[in-house]
Structures are given as C-alpha cells and as structure tokens.
Amino acid sequence: MAAELREIVPPDTALAFPAMQALRPHYVDEASFVERVDEVQRAEGYRIVGAFEDEPSHALAVAGFRVYHMLMWGRVLYVDDLSTLPEARRRGYGRRLLDWVAEEATRLGCEHLQLDSGLGPTRTDAHRLYFNTGFEITSFHFGRRL
C-alpha cells in the first residue's frame, strides 16, 4: 500500500472534505466544513490525519481526533471521526489511521484511546475493524438532543 499518512493542517483542511463527507453527509458545502473545523473544532484541540496517494490530491481516508482528560480514564485521545471514501474502502486505510492515532496517543502521554461508533447493519465492517485493532466495548454512550 503506497498511501502516505500525514496531518492535515490549515490552509489545507479542504483536503479532508470528500472522505469526511462520506461519514458526515450533512456537510454538503466544503466551505462550511472548513470553517467549522478551522474556526471551532481546532480551537478545541481537534486535529485531522489523512491517507493520501499520488492522485487524487484529497485524502482517501481521514481520522479526526482530540485529546482531553476524564476522571474515569485519565488523559484520553478520542477519535471523533474515522472515514474512508466508499471507492477506497477495504484497502487498510482505517487500520493504518487507527495505528497512527494510537502512536500519537502514546507520544502525547495518553492512557486511553477511545471512540464511539453508531449501531446498525451498516456499521458491521467498522465494528470488525475496531475489534481487530484492540478496541473493546467498555460502556454504552447515551445522548439527548436539547
């Protein structure tokens, strides 16, 4: 696999848009996505790493993540987003990105690597990836729209 993994930083945030849109289709406008990431989420510590090949110039897969602290888990690297373009799936990009963020978590002194994943039949491949890369189900995540 010839893909290069590299962090995506401003002014190149738009390189993450096509892959991220595969997971977050409510972002239909690239400019709105870039503004949200660069103006809001990066200020909260959000970072993006992408998998790139020679062509196309945008990332084929991305992982968005941040570090925070919890009384329960200590210092945590949390993966907010992990997404691959549909045409680039099953090539190992997700695994490589998870390995990259795990190494980054270790480098940053994190005690845990965490992520949440939706449920349903369309998530089976994602869940298989998480189990195969050492993740365990450690809790239920509850949410409520306000």
C-alpha positions, 0 to 999 in steps of 0.5 A: 500500500503506497498511501502516505499518512500525514496531518492535515493542517490549515490552509489545507483542511479542504483536503479532508472534505470528500472522505469526511463527507462520506461519514458526515453527509450533512456537510454538503458545502466544503466551505462550511466544513472548513470553517467549522473545523478551522474556526471551532473544532481546532480551537478545541484541540481537534486535529485531522490525519489523512491517507493520501496517494499520488492522485487524487490530491484529497485524502482517501481516508481521514481520522479526526481526533482530540485529546482531553482528560476524564476522571474515569480514564485519565488523559484520553485521545478520542477519535471523533471521526474515522472515514474512508471514501466508499471507492477506497474502502477495504484497502487498510486505510482505517487500520493504518489511521487507527495505528497512527492515532494510537502512536500519537496517543502514546507520544502525547502521554495518553492512557486511553484511546477511545471512540464511539461508533453508531449501531446498525447493519451498516456499521458491521465492517467498522465494528470488525475493524475496531475489534481487530485493532484492540478496541473493546466495548467498555460502556454504552454512550447515551445522548439527548438532543436539547 
